Amino acid sequence: MAKGKKWGFLGNIVSDASLLFWRIITIVISALTLFFIIQSAWSIIRSKREINRLTRLHNQYKKQIEADSTIIHRLQYDEYLEQYARERYNMQRENEQVYKIK
Protein backbone atom coordinates (compact mmCIF):
# COMPACT_ATOMS: atom_id res chain seq x y z
CA MET A 1 0.00 0.00 0.00
CA ALA A 2 1.12 3.53 -0.72
CA LYS A 3 1.73 5.80 2.22
CA GLY A 4 -0.88 8.38 1.19
CA LYS A 5 -3.46 5.73 0.41
CA LYS A 6 -3.29 4.20 3.88
CA TRP A 7 -4.76 7.24 5.59
CA GLY A 8 -6.82 8.44 2.70
CA PHE A 9 -7.52 12.17 2.60
CA LEU A 10 -5.83 12.76 5.98
CA GLY A 11 -2.62 11.16 4.69
CA ASN A 12 -2.43 13.65 1.81
CA ILE A 13 -2.84 16.60 4.20
CA VAL A 14 -0.13 15.33 6.56
CA SER A 15 2.16 14.61 3.64
CA ASP A 16 1.62 18.11 2.17
CA ALA A 17 2.10 19.77 5.58
CA SER A 18 5.30 17.81 6.17
CA LEU A 19 6.65 18.76 2.75
CA LEU A 20 5.80 22.43 3.36
CA PHE A 21 7.49 22.30 6.79
CA TRP A 22 10.71 20.92 5.32
CA ARG A 23 10.67 23.45 2.50
CA ILE A 24 10.31 26.29 5.01
CA ILE A 25 13.10 24.87 7.20
CA THR A 26 15.35 24.57 4.13
CA ILE A 27 14.64 28.15 3.08
CA VAL A 28 15.29 29.48 6.60
CA ILE A 29 18.56 27.59 6.94
CA SER A 30 19.67 28.70 3.46
CA ALA A 31 18.82 32.34 4.26
CA LEU A 32 20.73 32.24 7.54
CA THR A 33 23.73 30.62 5.88
CA LEU A 34 23.73 33.26 3.14
CA PHE A 35 23.42 36.03 5.74
CA PHE A 36 26.44 34.77 7.70
CA ILE A 37 28.51 34.31 4.54
CA ILE A 38 27.79 37.86 3.40
CA GLN A 39 28.50 39.22 6.88
CA SER A 40 31.83 37.38 7.01
CA ALA A 41 32.82 38.56 3.54
CA TRP A 42 32.02 42.16 4.46
CA SER A 43 34.05 41.83 7.65
CA ILE A 44 37.02 40.53 5.65
CA ILE A 45 36.78 43.44 3.22
CA ARG A 46 36.68 45.98 6.07
CA SER A 47 39.65 44.31 7.75
CA LYS A 48 41.72 44.39 4.54
CA ARG A 49 40.92 48.09 4.07
CA GLU A 50 41.99 48.81 7.63
CA ILE A 51 45.21 46.82 7.16
CA ASN A 52 46.01 48.79 4.00
CA ARG A 53 45.32 52.10 5.76
CA LEU A 54 47.52 51.15 8.70
CA THR A 55 50.28 49.95 6.37
CA ARG A 56 50.27 53.33 4.59
CA LEU A 57 50.44 55.12 7.96
CA HIS A 58 53.27 52.84 9.09
CA ASN A 59 55.29 53.65 5.97
CA GLN A 60 54.59 57.36 6.36
CA TYR A 61 55.72 57.37 10.00
CA LYS A 62 58.77 55.29 9.13
CA LYS A 63 59.85 57.88 6.55
CA GLN A 64 59.24 60.67 9.07
CA ILE A 65 61.32 58.86 11.69
CA GLU A 66 64.19 58.45 9.19
CA ALA A 67 64.04 62.16 8.30
CA ASP A 68 63.95 63.18 11.97
CA SER A 69 66.82 60.83 12.81
CA THR A 70 68.90 62.42 10.07
CA ILE A 71 68.15 65.90 11.39
CA ILE A 72 68.97 64.86 14.96
CA HIS A 73 72.26 63.37 13.81
CA ARG A 74 73.14 66.53 11.87
CA LEU A 75 72.14 68.82 14.77
CA GLN A 76 75.00 67.39 16.82
CA TYR A 77 77.38 69.55 14.77
CA ASP A 78 77.52 73.27 15.62
CA GLU A 79 77.72 74.45 12.01
CA TYR A 80 74.50 72.72 11.04
CA LEU A 81 72.83 73.72 14.31
CA GLU A 82 73.48 77.37 13.55
CA GLN A 83 72.27 77.02 9.96
CA TYR A 84 69.15 75.16 11.11
CA ALA A 85 68.33 77.82 13.74
CA ARG A 86 68.78 80.62 11.21
CA GLU A 87 66.60 78.98 8.57
CA ARG A 88 63.95 77.48 10.77
CA TYR A 89 63.53 80.02 13.55
CA ASN A 90 64.71 83.20 11.80
CA MET A 91 67.54 83.67 14.27
CA GLN A 92 70.44 85.99 13.67
CA ARG A 93 73.71 87.03 15.22
CA GLU A 94 74.11 90.27 17.11
CA ASN A 95 74.51 93.33 14.87
CA GLU A 96 73.45 91.32 11.83
CA GLN A 97 70.58 92.13 9.54
CA VAL A 98 68.83 89.37 7.64
CA TYR A 99 66.76 89.95 4.51
CA LYS A 100 64.37 87.25 3.44
CA ILE A 101 63.68 86.91 -0.23
CA LYS A 102 60.65 84.94 -1.26
Secondary structure, 3 states (H helix, E strand, C coil): CCHHHHHCHHHHHHHHHHHHHHHHHHHHHHHHHHHHHHHHHHHHHHHHHHHHHHHHHHHHHHHHHHHHHHHHHHCCCHHHHHHHHHHHHCCCCCCCCCCCCC
